Amino acid sequence: MGTGERAVSHAAVALSAIYQDIEVSGAPLPGQDLSSNWHYFAMDQAGRSLANLNSRSVSHDPHKQEVVLVCCLLFLLMELLRGRYDEAFHHLRAGLRIVDELKAQRQLVTSPAHESPIEDCLVAAFAQLDIQSAYYGVGGPVLRIEEELPSSSHSDLDLSNPFMSVQEARRAIEPLASRAFPFVSSSWSLPDQEIASDYRRLLMQQQEILSELAQFIENFKDLSTRRYGLLDRKSQKAADIMDILWNTMSVSVRTCLVRDPVALDKFKPEYEISLALVEELFLKYPERPAFTLDMGVLPALFTIAFQCPSYSLRRRSIELLRSWPHREGIYDSQWAVFVAIERMRYELEMQRIREDNMRDLEVSSRSAYPGTDISTELIVDWIQDEKALIVKEMLESSPKCQDYSLEMAMETTKCLRGWSCVQALQTFKSCCTLQNS
């Protein structure tokens, strides 16, 4: 389509220009302004693409909707690479609106496939980004592909037979992710009192998701064990990633309502299993793409780095994130590192505030933080070193960004306040302020 459609060609060139600049300067965090000749060239090309789309707005071309969708996707990816999430989500909403109007998402879950003028791969790309958007407070998922299943009851998902291919497993897990991700995201940001007051409904919803996930796991294990040796390398990697995904979904769903640190500590072995799966994947597949639309290791690594009760596991997760700077759709490894370290910093600040005086703090810092095998004093030193490295990288990529903070990001990126991780950080920050007053 690119060679025959000028709008698509210009949009593709714009994305390529941004990618070229990112390879040289590094990816920006939300709110960073990375002005360069490549960026100016990309904006010019994007403007040409938009002008071409506007010129054919009244056209009756049967391919117009697909052209608009392709351009939406290219603009979306370009803005994500630029760290411009407000603009990126604007393009995502526009694309999802077109897909939903055509009910094209049905072709991803129904058999025989629902017919629409949109290619399956394009619909799948928007469906994947739609599921990911659940953590970003922009009203997603919009398509709700689980509602397009033949059965009207989510608890009656057709998972009665073992999966014969990775594609079958993929088609089955996406409706589950479409339910699980919004549940986890909304639960993370709920205050303790709201969870307590609405616990019965939340628990019922949690059990429904876990029941469906258990069915999926049972059928997937047949594919990932007995049939695994028959798969080609690409399919084996897809199966390994799906193994990581369902493990992450399972521990996330089961812990998102837990606020008691002692109770949360019981899930440490499950976090360790997820992390071990990711580490095994890193060793088995040395390929490190800088950008992919599909979810891979980032949801797992972020969940561990942000939620795990063990700081030693968090550190291992953050080190893996830093070893492979990349983006999986909306997920960004650099942002995951920043947010995970910020949460650790707030947690340790809360611990400091609880101490009666500096002498007590000095004594207690020699003992291990509950649930870890690293002393608090070492963790503080490590956090400062990690933050210094992040700041150094940003300074190298943009002299305007000598410092970076959550507050700075929130001033320039409006949607940031709706992100579940940011809301959790804001809660920690409020607790620090209250305890310090």
C-alpha positions as CSV (number, residue, x, y, z in Angstrom):
1,M,0.0,0.0,0.0
2,G,2.9,2.4,0.8
3,T,4.0,2.8,-2.8
4,G,0.5,3.4,-4.2
5,E,-0.8,5.6,-1.4
6,R,0.9,9.0,-0.9
7,A,-0.6,9.5,2.5
8,V,0.8,6.1,3.7
9,S,4.2,6.8,2.0
10,H,4.7,10.1,3.8
11,A,3.5,8.7,7.2
12,A,6.0,5.7,6.8
13,V,8.8,8.1,6.0
14,A,8.0,10.2,9.1
15,L,8.0,7.1,11.3
16,S,11.4,6.0,9.7
17,A,12.9,9.4,10.4
18,I,11.9,9.4,14.1
19,Y,13.2,5.8,14.4
20,Q,16.5,6.9,12.9
21,D,16.8,9.7,15.4
22,I,15.9,7.4,18.3
23,E,18.7,5.0,17.3
24,V,21.2,7.8,17.6
25,S,19.9,9.9,20.5
26,G,17.9,7.4,22.5
27,A,14.2,7.3,23.2
28,P,12.7,10.2,25.2
29,L,10.6,9.8,28.4
30,P,7.2,11.5,28.5
31,G,7.6,15.3,28.4
32,Q,11.1,15.4,27.0
33,D,11.5,17.6,24.0
34,L,14.0,16.1,21.6
35,S,14.3,18.6,18.8
36,S,16.5,17.6,15.9
37,N,16.7,17.8,12.1
38,W,15.2,14.3,11.9
39,H,12.3,15.4,14.0
40,Y,11.7,18.4,11.9
41,F,11.8,16.3,8.7
42,A,9.4,13.8,10.3
43,M,6.9,16.5,11.2
44,D,7.1,17.8,7.6
45,Q,6.4,14.3,6.2
46,A,3.5,13.8,8.7
47,G,2.0,17.1,7.6
48,R,2.1,16.0,4.0
49,S,0.4,12.8,4.9
50,L,-2.4,14.6,6.8
51,A,-2.8,17.0,3.9
52,N,-3.3,14.1,1.5
53,L,-5.8,12.4,3.8
54,N,-7.8,15.7,4.1
55,S,-7.9,16.1,0.4
56,R,-9.7,12.9,-0.1
57,S,-12.0,13.2,2.9
58,V,-15.1,13.3,0.7
59,S,-13.8,10.6,-1.6
60,H,-15.9,7.4,-2.1
61,D,-12.8,5.3,-2.5
62,P,-13.6,1.8,-1.0
63,H,-10.0,1.6,0.3
64,K,-10.1,5.0,2.1
65,Q,-10.9,3.6,5.6
66,E,-8.0,1.1,5.4
67,V,-5.7,3.9,4.2
68,V,-6.8,6.1,7.2
69,L,-6.3,3.2,9.6
70,V,-2.8,2.5,8.3
71,C,-1.9,6.2,8.7
72,C,-3.4,6.2,12.2
73,L,-1.2,3.3,13.1
74,L,1.9,4.9,11.7
75,F,1.2,8.2,13.4
76,L,0.5,6.4,16.6
77,L,3.8,4.6,16.5
78,M,5.7,7.8,15.6
79,E,4.2,9.7,18.6
80,L,5.0,6.8,20.9
81,L,8.6,6.9,19.8
82,R,8.6,10.7,20.4
83,G,7.2,10.2,23.9
84,R,4.1,12.2,23.0
85,Y,1.4,10.0,24.6
86,D,-1.4,12.6,24.4
87,E,-1.0,12.7,20.6
88,A,-0.4,8.9,20.4
89,F,-3.7,8.1,22.2
90,H,-5.6,10.6,20.0
91,H,-4.5,8.5,16.9
92,L,-5.3,5.3,18.8
93,R,-8.8,6.4,19.6
94,A,-9.4,7.5,16.0
95,G,-8.3,4.1,14.7
96,L,-10.3,2.2,17.2
97,R,-13.4,4.2,16.4
98,I,-13.1,3.1,12.8
99,V,-12.5,-0.6,13.7
100,D,-15.4,-0.6,16.1
101,E,-17.8,1.0,13.7
102,L,-17.0,-1.7,11.2
103,K,-17.1,-4.4,13.9
104,A,-13.9,-5.6,12.4
105,Q,-12.7,-7.0,15.7
106,R,-15.2,-9.9,15.2
107,Q,-12.9,-11.4,12.6
108,L,-10.3,-12.0,15.3
109,V,-12.4,-14.3,17.4
110,T,-15.2,-15.7,15.3
111,S,-15.2,-18.7,12.9
112,P,-15.9,-18.3,10.1
113,A,-14.3,-14.9,10.2
114,H,-16.4,-11.8,10.1
115,E,-15.9,-10.1,6.8
116,S,-14.8,-6.4,6.8
117,P,-12.8,-4.3,4.4
118,I,-9.9,-4.2,6.9
119,E,-7.0,-6.7,6.8
120,D,-6.8,-9.1,9.8
121,C,-3.2,-8.0,10.6
122,L,-4.3,-4.3,10.9
123,V,-7.3,-5.1,13.1
124,A,-5.0,-7.3,15.3
125,A,-2.5,-4.4,15.7
126,F,-5.2,-2.1,17.0
127,A,-6.7,-4.8,19.2
128,Q,-3.3,-5.4,20.8
129,L,-2.8,-1.7,21.4
130,D,-6.3,-1.4,22.7
131,I,-5.7,-4.1,25.3
132,Q,-2.4,-2.5,26.4
133,S,-4.1,0.9,26.8
134,A,-6.0,-0.5,29.9
135,Y,-3.0,0.6,32.0
136,Y,-3.0,4.2,30.6
137,G,-6.3,5.6,31.7
138,V,-7.7,6.4,28.2
139,G,-10.9,4.4,28.4
140,G,-9.6,1.1,27.0
141,P,-10.2,-1.5,26.0
142,V,-12.7,-0.1,23.5
143,L,-13.1,-3.1,21.2
144,R,-13.9,-5.6,24.1
145,I,-13.1,-8.6,21.9
146,E,-14.2,-10.9,24.7
147,E,-17.8,-9.7,24.0
148,E,-17.6,-10.8,20.4
149,L,-17.1,-14.4,21.4
150,P,-19.9,-16.8,20.2
151,S,-21.0,-17.4,23.8
152,S,-22.6,-14.5,25.6
153,S,-21.2,-15.7,28.9
154,H,-17.5,-15.0,29.5
155,S,-17.3,-18.0,31.8
156,D,-18.2,-20.3,28.9
157,L,-15.2,-19.6,26.7
158,D,-14.5,-22.4,24.3
159,L,-11.4,-23.8,25.9
160,S,-12.5,-27.4,26.0
161,N,-9.9,-28.7,23.6
162,P,-6.1,-28.5,23.7
163,F,-4.6,-25.9,21.3
164,M,-3.3,-27.3,18.1
165,S,-1.2,-24.2,17.2
166,V,0.3,-21.0,18.7
167,Q,-2.2,-19.0,16.7
168,E,-5.1,-20.8,18.4
169,A,-3.6,-20.1,21.8
170,R,-3.1,-16.4,20.8
171,R,-6.7,-16.0,19.7
172,A,-7.8,-17.5,23.0
173,I,-5.6,-15.5,25.4
174,E,-6.4,-12.0,23.9
175,P,-10.0,-12.0,25.1
176,L,-8.7,-13.0,28.6
177,A,-6.2,-10.2,28.5
178,S,-8.9,-7.8,27.5
179,R,-10.7,-8.6,30.7
180,A,-7.7,-9.1,33.0
181,F,-5.7,-6.0,32.2
182,P,-8.5,-3.5,33.0
183,F,-9.3,-5.3,36.2
184,V,-5.6,-5.3,37.4
185,S,-5.2,-1.7,36.3
186,S,-8.3,-0.4,38.1
187,S,-7.5,-2.4,41.2
188,W,-4.0,-1.1,41.5
189,S,-5.3,2.5,41.8
190,L,-8.1,1.7,44.2
191,P,-7.7,3.0,47.8
192,D,-7.8,0.4,50.5
193,Q,-11.3,1.5,51.8
194,E,-12.8,1.2,48.3
195,I,-11.5,-2.4,48.0
196,A,-12.9,-3.2,51.4
197,S,-16.3,-1.7,50.6
198,D,-16.6,-3.4,47.2
199,Y,-14.7,-6.5,48.0
200,R,-17.4,-9.1,47.3
201,R,-17.9,-7.8,43.7
202,L,-14.2,-7.5,43.1
203,L,-13.6,-11.0,44.4
204,M,-16.3,-12.4,42.1
205,Q,-14.8,-10.7,39.1
206,Q,-11.3,-11.9,40.1
207,Q,-12.5,-15.5,40.4
208,E,-14.2,-15.4,37.0
209,I,-11.0,-14.2,35.3
210,L,-8.9,-16.8,37.2
211,S,-11.3,-19.6,36.2
212,E,-11.0,-18.7,32.6
213,L,-7.2,-18.4,32.8
214,A,-7.0,-21.8,34.5
215,Q,-8.8,-23.3,31.5
216,F,-6.5,-21.6,29.1
217,I,-3.4,-22.8,31.0
218,E,-4.6,-26.4,31.0
219,N,-5.0,-26.4,27.2
220,F,-1.8,-24.3,26.6
221,K,0.4,-26.7,28.6
222,D,-0.4,-29.5,26.1
223,L,1.0,-27.2,23.4
224,S,4.0,-26.0,25.3
225,T,5.1,-29.5,26.4
226,R,4.1,-32.4,24.2
227,R,3.9,-30.4,20.9
228,Y,6.7,-27.9,21.7
229,G,9.4,-29.9,19.9
230,L,7.3,-30.0,16.7
231,L,7.2,-26.2,16.5
232,D,9.6,-24.1,14.4
233,R,11.9,-21.6,16.2
234,K,9.5,-18.7,15.6
235,S,6.5,-20.6,17.0
236,Q,8.6,-21.8,20.0
237,K,9.5,-18.2,20.8
238,A,5.9,-17.2,20.6
239,A,4.9,-20.1,22.9
240,D,7.6,-19.1,25.4
241,I,6.4,-15.5,25.4
242,M,2.8,-16.7,25.9
243,D,4.1,-18.7,28.8
244,I,5.5,-15.6,30.4
245,L,2.3,-13.7,29.6
246,W,-0.1,-16.1,31.3
247,N,2.2,-16.4,34.4
248,T,2.2,-12.6,34.6
249,M,-1.6,-12.3,34.2
250,S,-2.1,-15.0,36.9
251,V,0.1,-13.4,39.6
252,S,-1.2,-9.9,38.7
253,V,-4.8,-10.8,39.0
254,R,-4.3,-12.6,42.2
255,T,-2.3,-9.9,43.9
256,C,-3.9,-6.7,42.7
257,L,-6.4,-6.6,45.6
258,V,-3.8,-7.5,48.2
259,R,-2.5,-4.6,50.4
260,D,-1.1,-6.5,53.3
261,P,2.7,-6.9,52.9
262,V,2.8,-10.1,54.8
263,A,0.1,-11.7,52.5
264,L,1.8,-10.3,49.4
265,D,5.1,-11.8,50.4
266,K,3.6,-15.3,50.0
267,F,3.5,-14.7,46.2
268,K,7.2,-14.2,46.0
269,P,7.8,-17.7,44.5
270,E,5.4,-16.9,41.6
271,Y,7.2,-13.6,40.8
272,E,10.4,-15.6,40.9
273,I,9.0,-18.1,38.4
274,S,8.0,-15.3,36.0
275,L,11.4,-13.7,36.3
276,A,13.2,-17.0,35.6
277,L,11.1,-17.5,32.5
278,V,12.1,-14.0,31.2
279,E,15.8,-14.7,32.0
280,E,15.6,-18.0,30.2
281,L,14.1,-16.2,27.1
282,F,16.9,-13.7,27.1
283,L,19.5,-16.5,27.0
284,K,17.6,-18.6,24.4
285,Y,16.8,-15.8,22.0
286,P,19.6,-13.2,21.6
287,E,17.6,-11.1,19.1
288,R,16.8,-7.7,20.6
289,P,14.3,-5.7,18.4
290,A,14.1,-2.1,19.5
291,F,10.3,-2.0,18.7
292,T,7.5,-4.5,18.4
293,L,3.7,-4.1,18.6
294,D,3.2,-7.4,20.5
295,M,3.5,-7.8,24.2
296,G,6.6,-9.7,25.1
297,V,8.6,-9.4,28.3
298,L,7.8,-5.8,29.4
299,P,4.5,-6.6,31.2
300,A,6.2,-9.3,33.2
301,L,9.3,-7.3,34.0
302,F,7.3,-4.2,34.9
303,T,5.0,-6.1,37.2
304,I,7.9,-7.6,39.0
305,A,9.9,-4.3,39.2
306,F,6.9,-2.4,40.4
307,Q,4.9,-4.8,42.5
308,C,7.1,-7.7,43.8
309,P,7.6,-7.7,47.5
310,S,11.2,-8.8,47.1
311,Y,13.7,-6.0,46.3
312,S,16.3,-8.5,45.1
313,L,13.8,-9.7,42.4
314,R,12.9,-6.1,41.6
315,R,16.6,-5.3,41.1
316,R,17.1,-8.3,38.8
317,S,14.0,-7.2,36.8
318,I,15.2,-3.6,36.5
319,E,18.6,-4.8,35.3
320,L,17.0,-6.8,32.6
321,L,14.9,-3.8,31.6
322,R,18.0,-1.7,31.4
323,S,19.9,-4.3,29.4
324,W,17.4,-4.2,26.6
325,P,16.0,-0.7,25.9
326,H,13.0,-1.2,23.7
327,R,9.3,-0.7,23.3
328,E,6.5,-3.2,23.0
329,G,3.5,-1.2,21.7
330,I,2.7,1.3,24.4
331,Y,5.0,-0.3,26.9
332,D,8.4,1.4,27.2
333,S,11.3,-0.2,29.1
334,Q,12.9,3.1,30.0
335,W,9.7,4.4,31.6
336,A,9.3,1.1,33.4
337,V,12.7,1.6,34.9
338,F,12.0,5.1,36.0
339,V,8.7,4.3,37.6
340,A,10.0,1.2,39.4
341,I,12.9,3.1,40.9
342,E,10.6,6.0,41.9
343,R,8.3,3.6,43.8
344,M,11.3,2.1,45.6
345,R,12.4,5.6,46.5
346,Y,8.9,6.4,47.9
347,E,8.7,3.2,49.8
348,L,12.1,3.7,51.4
349,E,11.2,7.3,52.2
350,M,8.1,6.0,54.0
351,Q,10.3,3.6,56.0
352,R,12.6,6.5,56.9
353,I,9.7,8.6,58.2
354,R,8.6,5.8,60.4
355,E,11.9,5.9,62.3
356,D,11.8,8.0,65.5
357,N,15.2,9.6,64.8
358,M,18.3,9.4,62.6
359,R,20.1,7.1,65.1
360,D,17.2,4.6,64.9
361,L,17.3,4.8,61.1
362,E,21.1,4.2,61.1
363,V,20.6,1.1,63.2
364,S,17.7,-0.3,61.2
365,S,19.3,0.3,57.8
366,R,21.8,-2.4,58.7
367,S,19.1,-5.0,58.8
368,A,17.4,-6.5,55.8
369,Y,14.3,-4.9,54.4
370,P,11.4,-7.3,55.0
371,G,11.2,-9.9,52.4
372,T,14.6,-9.2,50.8
373,D,18.2,-10.3,51.0
374,I,19.7,-6.9,50.4
375,S,20.2,-4.3,53.2
376,T,18.2,-1.1,53.1
377,E,21.4,0.9,53.1
378,L,22.7,-0.9,49.9
379,I,19.3,-0.4,48.2
380,V,19.4,3.3,48.9
381,D,22.9,3.6,47.4
382,W,21.8,1.5,44.4
383,I,18.7,3.6,43.7
384,Q,20.7,6.8,43.7
385,D,23.2,5.2,41.3
386,E,20.4,4.0,39.0
387,K,18.7,7.4,39.0
388,A,22.1,9.1,38.2
389,L,22.5,6.8,35.2
390,I,19.0,7.6,33.9
391,V,19.6,11.3,34.3
392,K,23.0,10.9,32.5
393,E,21.3,9.2,29.5
394,M,18.7,11.9,29.3
395,L,21.3,14.7,29.4
396,E,23.2,13.0,26.6
397,S,20.0,12.9,24.5
398,S,18.8,16.4,25.2
399,P,20.7,19.2,26.9
400,K,17.3,20.8,27.9
401,C,16.5,17.9,30.2
402,Q,19.1,18.2,32.9
403,D,16.6,16.9,35.5
404,Y,13.6,14.6,35.1
405,S,10.8,14.1,37.5
406,L,7.3,12.7,37.6
407,E,6.0,16.3,38.2
408,M,7.7,17.4,35.0
409,A,6.2,14.6,33.0
410,M,2.7,15.4,34.3
411,E,3.0,19.0,33.4
412,T,3.5,18.2,29.7
413,T,1.6,15.0,29.3
414,K,-2.1,15.3,30.3
415,C,-3.0,11.7,30.1
416,L,-0.3,10.7,32.6
417,R,-2.5,11.3,35.6
418,G,-4.7,8.5,34.4
419,W,-1.9,5.9,34.3
420,S,-2.3,3.3,37.0
421,C,1.4,3.3,37.8
422,V,1.4,7.1,38.2
423,Q,-1.7,6.9,40.4
424,A,0.0,4.4,42.6
425,L,3.1,6.6,42.9
426,Q,0.9,9.6,43.8
427,T,-0.7,7.5,46.6
428,F,2.8,6.6,47.9
429,K,3.8,10.3,47.7
430,S,0.7,11.4,49.6
431,C,1.4,8.8,52.3
432,C,5.0,10.2,52.6
433,T,3.6,13.7,53.0
434,L,1.1,12.7,55.6
435,Q,3.6,10.8,57.7
436,N,6.1,13.6,57.5
437,S,3.6,16.2,58.7
